[in-house]
Amino acid sequence: MTSDELILASRPTGLPGAENFTVRQVALPEPGEGEFRVRVEVISLDPAMRGWMSEGRSYVPPVEIGAVMRAFAAGTVEASRHPGFPEGSSVVGMLGARSHALSNGEGVYRIERARAPIERWVGGLGMPGMTAYFGLLRIGRPKDGETVAVAAAAGAVGQIVGQLAKLHGARAVGIAGGPEKCRLLTETFGFDEAVDHRAPDMEARLKAACPKGIDVYFENVGGPIADACYRNMAMNGRVPVCGMISTYNGESTEGLSLAAYRSILVNRLTVRGFLIFDFAADIEEALTNLGRWHEEGRLVMREDVRGGGLGAFGAVLSDLYTGANTGKLVLKLD
Ligand SMILES: NC(=O)c1ccc[n+]([C@@H]2O[C@H](COP(=O)([O-])OP(=O)(O)OC[C@H]3O[C@@H](n4cnc5c(N)ncnc54)[C@H](OP(=O)(O)O)[C@@H]3O)[C@@H](O)[C@H]2O)c1
């Protein structure tokens, strides 16, 4: 039995790409007692991967050069000596970017494939969905009639943030790149307003979309969009800081302006960073609620599924940082 593995070959400068990875084939032993083998079907592509590819201090150690690329993935158990993960069951977890994974079950969860396509379990019903859930509901805490703004709104986390805001009685304003994504926000995801951040008058459009100011700014991107949002916050606003994708490739060195900092003081804002791992104890709650709303048709989930196998990983990953993905970006293995 062999497995194809995606190896980090070099650390990127700027955008990551195919040149940073190689694929190697390794022999995979049969599962020992308490182990099982997963045939990986989908690999999740996440903005955080750019950080994992770099040296330096972060919330997890970097992937070493020559090591298998860290990745959430989902697939089917095809051989098992573990009673909790029988042959034929479907699973998700940090299995790595590889065609087959040997696991002892640590950090791996069973999924109910009949309820949703497998790619959704690394999207709205997986880590990004739970990130939106905890960030918005535990930190943002939107109230009836308040305005929630989120950028990268057509992406994996953003699409769920806007819909959860609506489900909790708030107005949802999505910020996204280009008219097509903006249409998707209002027509498919039910946002009240969509603001194209590529438009030259982005801030004027944002102000018009949020006439009473922004009560919750769900921070996904940083940079000039964040600055405009901070400057347009309402009194006692909340900013769950989830990510700052505009800074991940080192291309943007702009910090928040003094006017944005002043808004934190004047408007008594609460700004709080979080990682999905902070809420690990409550994953069951998030999954139950996200699954229920999804089944009731109140939570639409959109994925952007790509082919091309492990060899396509680097090129597909770069799409996250140029905005070429719409919805949760996933690589499907044949
Ligand atoms: N804290 C946590 O535990 C946690 C967990 C998951 C994700 N995150 C963070 O959540 C954010 C969204 O992640 P995701 O998985 O949902 O990705 P995503 O939104 O599916 O994809 C990334 C999107 O970011 C936007 N973008 C890229 N570069 C940008 C720039 N320079 N300025 C403005 N927008 C830019 C693009 O959308 P447009 O075309 O609309 O610009 C792109 O499609 C990221 O910052 C990520 O790191 C945090």
The ligand as an ORCA input file, in Angstrom:
! r2SCAN-3c Opt
* xyz 0 1
  N      -9.441     32.618     13.811
  C      -9.628     31.414     13.289
  O      -9.618     30.401     13.979
  C      -9.868     31.305     11.810
  C     -10.380     30.120     11.255
  C     -10.664     30.105      9.877
  C     -10.396     31.224      9.100
  N      -9.865     32.334      9.684
  C      -9.619     33.552      8.902
  O     -10.838     33.956      8.302
  C     -10.557     34.689      7.120
  C     -11.394     34.113      5.984
  O     -10.977     32.761      5.753
  P     -11.787     31.806      4.752
  O     -11.278     30.442      4.934
  O     -13.225     32.091      4.906
  O     -11.275     32.331      3.337
  P     -12.196     32.774      2.108
  O     -12.952     33.976      2.525
  O     -12.932     31.597      1.588
  O     -11.131     33.169      1.004
  C     -10.311     34.264      1.137
  C     -10.973     35.556      0.582
  O     -10.322     36.660      1.173
  C     -10.478     37.780      0.338
  N      -9.179     38.476      0.226
  C      -7.990     37.945     -0.108
  N      -7.036     38.892     -0.101
  C      -7.657     40.046      0.253
  C      -7.215     41.379      0.441
  N      -5.923     41.712      0.264
  N      -8.126     42.317      0.813
  C      -9.427     41.969      0.981
  N      -9.905     40.740      0.815
  C      -9.026     39.776      0.465
  C     -10.924     37.280     -1.032
  O     -12.305     37.609     -1.178
  P     -12.776     38.888     -2.035
  O     -12.620     38.494     -3.477
  O     -14.164     39.102     -1.625
  O     -11.862     40.014     -1.678
  C     -10.768     35.763     -0.912
  O     -11.695     35.075     -1.694
  C      -9.055     34.603      6.907
  O      -8.456     35.767      7.405
  C      -8.655     33.418      7.747
  O      -7.314     33.464      8.156
  C      -9.597     32.389     11.014
*
